Structures are given as C-alpha cells and as structure tokens.
Amino acid sequence: MDETDLRLDGNAVAGMMAELFGFEMTVAWAGCVACGATNQLGAMHVYAHGMGAVLSCPGCGQHLLRVARGEGRWWLDPRGLAWLQLDEQARIAG
C-alpha cells in the first residue's frame, strides 16, 4: 500500500466542510502558498481519518488545510493556503 491508496479527492470532505463553513466548499477556490497553483477544494488531494482531514495541493503536494473535530471543537490549520475565495452563491441556506 502506498499513499495513493489512501488519497481521496476534495469531494470526500464536502459534508464536513459545509458543516464548518456554511458554504459548498468543493467549489471554493484556493491558492497554494508553495507553488502558486489555484484549484477548487474539490480538486485537492485529501487524506482523511476519523477526526479530520488534510487537504493537499494536487500540483506540488503542499499541505494546504488541516481540519480536525473533536470534543465539541474544530481545529483549522490553513498555513499552506495563500488565499481562499468563497462564492456567495455557494452559501448553504440554513
């Protein structure tokens, strides 16, 4: 087994991200701080586990966003993101 056996695409974390942000996050655009690539979150590489996920740049592999949830709290580490663009049309009606 290698890393590609564990890798998913960004759509795998759509529900978790929508719960956290209140947006359809798979259509949100982001920039990679390492290589400058721009991609929608749905195109990112995802490594997920029970309490969260790591989203990586499909171009260079840089970890862009780490998300974890536990004990009624969320943890976000966006250090790999140069920017994140949310489209107002993607807001989920609550």
C-alpha positions in Angstrom: 0.0 0.0 0.0 1.3 3.5 -0.9 0.0 7.0 -0.3 -2.2 6.9 -3.5 -4.2 4.1 -1.9 -5.2 6.4 0.9 -5.8 9.5 -1.2 -9.3 10.8 -1.9 -10.4 13.9 -3.8 -11.8 17.1 -2.1 -15.3 15.9 -2.5 -14.7 13.4 0.3 -14.8 16.1 2.9 -17.7 18.1 1.4 -20.1 17.4 4.3 -17.6 18.2 7.0 -16.5 21.5 5.3 -20.2 22.6 4.7 -20.9 22.0 8.3 -18.0 24.1 9.4 -18.2 26.9 6.9 -21.9 27.0 5.8 -20.7 27.1 2.1 -20.5 24.4 -0.6 -16.7 24.3 -0.2 -15.9 22.0 -3.0 -16.4 24.9 -5.4 -14.3 27.4 -3.3 -11.0 28.4 -4.9 -7.7 28.4 -3.1 -4.1 29.3 -3.8 -1.1 27.2 -2.8 1.5 29.2 -0.9 4.3 26.8 -2.1 3.8 26.7 -5.9 1.1 29.3 -6.6 -1.3 26.8 -8.2 -5.0 27.7 -7.9 -7.6 24.9 -7.6 -11.1 24.3 -6.3 -11.1 22.5 -3.0 -13.0 19.6 -4.7 -9.8 19.0 -6.8 -7.5 18.9 -3.8 -5.9 15.6 -2.6 -7.4 14.6 0.7 -6.2 12.3 3.4 -9.0 11.7 5.8 -9.3 9.9 9.1 -11.8 9.7 12.0 -11.3 13.1 13.4 -10.4 15.2 10.4 -8.6 15.6 7.1 -5.6 17.1 5.4 -6.1 18.8 2.0 -3.1 19.0 -0.2 -2.2 20.7 -3.5 -2.6 18.4 -6.4 0.3 20.1 -8.1 3.1 20.1 -5.5 1.7 18.1 -2.6 2.0 21.0 -0.1 -0.4 20.6 2.8 -2.9 23.4 2.4 -5.5 23.0 5.1 -5.7 20.7 8.1 -9.2 20.3 9.7 -10.0 18.3 12.8 -13.0 18.0 15.0 -13.4 16.5 18.5 -14.9 17.2 21.9 -17.2 19.9 20.5 -14.4 21.9 18.9 -12.9 22.5 15.4 -9.2 23.0 14.7 -8.1 24.6 11.5 -4.5 25.0 10.2 -4.6 27.0 7.0 -0.8 27.7 6.8 -0.5 26.2 3.3 -3.2 28.5 1.8 -2.1 31.7 0.2 -5.8 32.7 -0.1 -9.3 31.2 0.0 -12.2 32.5 -2.1 -15.8 31.7 -1.2 -18.5 32.3 -3.7 -21.6 33.9 -2.2 -23.8 31.8 -4.5 -22.4 28.7 -2.8 -23.8 29.7 0.7 -25.9 26.9 2.1 -29.4 28.1 3.2 -29.8 27.4 6.9 
